[in-house]
Amino acid sequence: MPSNLHLLTGACATALLLALLPPESAAPPCPPEAAAAVAAGWRAYRADSISAAARHFLRADQLCRNNLDAMVGLGYVALRQDRVGSADSLFRVVVQHDSLNGDAWDGLTLSNWRRGDQTAALGAGRHAIRLHPDNAATRSVLSQIDPDWDRTAGGRPSRPEALRVDARTQGNAFQVPAGTGWRGFYVNGVNMGVALPGKFPSEFPPDSATYAGWFDLLSGMHANTVRVYTILPPSFYRALRGWNQAHPDAPLWLVHGVWTELPPDHNFNDSIWKADFRAEMRRVVDLLHGNANIPKRPGHAGGRYDADLSRWVLAYIIGREWEPYAVKDFDQRTPSPAPYHGRFLETTGAVPAADAWMAEQCDYLLGYEANIYNTIRPIAYTNWPTLDPLTHVTEANGDEESAWRRKVGRVLPRDPIEYENDAIGLDAMRVRATPGNPAGWFASYHAYPYYPDFLLYDPVYDTARSSEGRSN
């Protein structure tokens, strides 16, 4: 491995440490030697001596680990070395801690463009141009992506001066604004998968009238909340905004998801995959504020999102039903548990890697909405009984299954991917809101009447009855 890549490995580790610090953390001032090293790094960079630039920037980073200027330099060095994922991670750390760093936004525009994420590149580029209006290079990139990039998506919503709390959790309940105070809100919710009969799940109805008709039906059944798992067409959000404006005393609140697939090799810290997941978070936040223009991609909705629904968004639930083998593999990659301390969320002491990772991603989304729109609301990650923190005596794990197969003479499958529904868990009780988070935190589980097996066979669950009969 070339020596300059060894140097950059240390810088990326520093970037990760800095990412785990709350942005408001007080840091000692950098020594003058650090600024001199940054200046030397840029002189070498402009002279096309990339290895020398890397050494100078790394020296500045070592002298002052909170030196965002050094991290920006290392990001541009990584771009020149075609290490786009590393560059992207460095630029993201910088803008998370200093949203006014125009050089980092310029770099983030380039890294997103190189990764092929045109939506994220447009968003970062618009931030960059607001800070550096005369940057011809960034303007050129934006024009290649979208010749109309400088036309806003219906006008950027105004940013409140004080942090706006659109909903919150209090004790074991949700609350929503009521005049100058708050009122309790009991969720009567409906999950919406919007595929019509005979259509693929991603063939979303395009017209607002279809959605508006559904909202009438949902209101008639006394629903007050709608949950969606992924980004839908702009017509859905326009229809919901229109319905709520017409029914101010009985609006339909929205719980919005952020969808993703499993990461490669079950590595939730894979730089490209994680960056894509976070780009989807930003798209969701932007579109809910009526401030997104998302290129259409196969299997995904897109278009110009100009309906500001943010005041009726009850919460976010990010991610998917994670397979237990993926969570188990990720936890085993990091056998030494560590705490997570973020701006809005933290863990209660050292926790397994996957629990800390979930808290970190939720904290990232909250931080993005707070930084850009000065708004916050409750958040959770998707979970299900397969990963609950309970112990179920009727659910066999992989070792027990293998022992049973040997005992009865069954052939053991080669390298099986086991759904060990009781071997590992994610526990939302390990996460809590920080004092700086007025919106709160909650847990979300997808519950089924038939899966996993313990829901059918647990002897205690089997004693449950309702007026309808047996009800595990």
C-alpha positions, 0 to 999 in steps of 0.5 A: 500500500502506498505510504500516502494511503497509510497516512489517510487511514489515520485521518479517516479514523480521526474523522470517525472520532470527530463524527461521534462528538456532539457538534456543540462540544467545546474544543481547545484552539488549534496551535499555530503549527496546525494552521501552518501545516494546513497552508503548506498542504494547500501549497503542495496540493496546488502544485500537484504534489498530492502525497506531500499535501496528504502529509501536511494535512495529516500533520495538521490533523494530528496537531489538532484533531478537531481541525476541520480545515485539515479534514477538508484538505484530506477530503480533496486529497482523497478525491484526487486519489480516487478514494471517493468514499473516504472523501465523502465521509470526511466532507460529511463530518465537516458539514455536520459540525460546521454547516457554513463551511463552503469548501466542504460543501463544494467537496461534497458536491464533487464526491456525490457527483463522482458516486453517481448520487445526483440528488445529493450532489444537487443538494450539496451544490446548492448549499455550496453556491449559497456560501460561494456564489461565484464558484464556477466549478460547482456551478458547472457540475450542477449545470451538467446534472440539471440545467435548471438547478438554480430554479427552486422547488416551489421556494425554500421554506423559511427557517424559524429563528428558534428550534421548532418542535412539530411533535414530541414524546412525553412519558409513554405517549405522543403529544402534538401542538395545541395552541400555545401548549401540547395535547396528548395524541393517541395514534390510530394509524394505517400503514400504506403500501400504495401499489394497486392490484395488478401493479408492481409495488414501485408502480405508484399511483401518479394522480393526487385524486387517488390519494385524496380518495384514500384519505377520505376513507381513512378519516372515515374509519377514524384514522389520524395517522398514515405511515409510509415506508419509502418516498412516494410521488409528489402527488401523494404529498400534495394530496395530503397537504391539501386534505389537511388544509381542508380539515384543520381540526382533524388532520392526518399526521404522517410517519415517514420511513427511510428505506434501504437494503442490507449493506454489503457483507453486513457491514453497516459502516460500509462507506458507500452504502452508508452514504447512500442511506444518509442521502435518502434521509436528506431527501426525505427531510427535504421533500417533507419541507417542500424543498426537493427535486429528485431525479426519477430512477427505476423502482423509485419515485421522483419529481419536484416536491413542493408541498411543505408537510412538515407541520403534520409529520409526527415522526420518522422511522428509519431503516427496515426489518433487519435480518438477524444474521446481518446484525449478528455479523456486524456486532461480531465485527466490533466485539468491544461495546462502546457508548454513543454520545450524539447531539440529540441521542445517546446510549445508556453506556456501552452497547453492542455495535448495531445498537450504537449504529442505529442511534447514530443514524437517527441522530444524523437525520435529526441533526440534518433537519435541525441544521437546515430547517431548525425543526425537530420531531421524534424518531425511531428505527424499524424493529420486529420480534425477530430482533426484540430483546426478549427471550422466547423458550420456544424459539430455537437458535442455530446451534439447537437446530444443528443439534436436533438435525444430528440427533434425528439424522438430518443433513446439515445445510452447508453454510446456512444463513440462519434466521436465529429469531432469539439469538440477538436483539436490538433494544431501543431502551439502550437509547435516550434523548439528550438534554438538547432533544426536546422531541424525544425518542420511541420504539417501533416494532413490526408485529405479525400474528404468525411470525416468528414461530414463538408468536404461535407456540409460546405457551404463555402467549397462547393463553391470551384471549379477546372477545374475538377468541384466541389472540396470541 
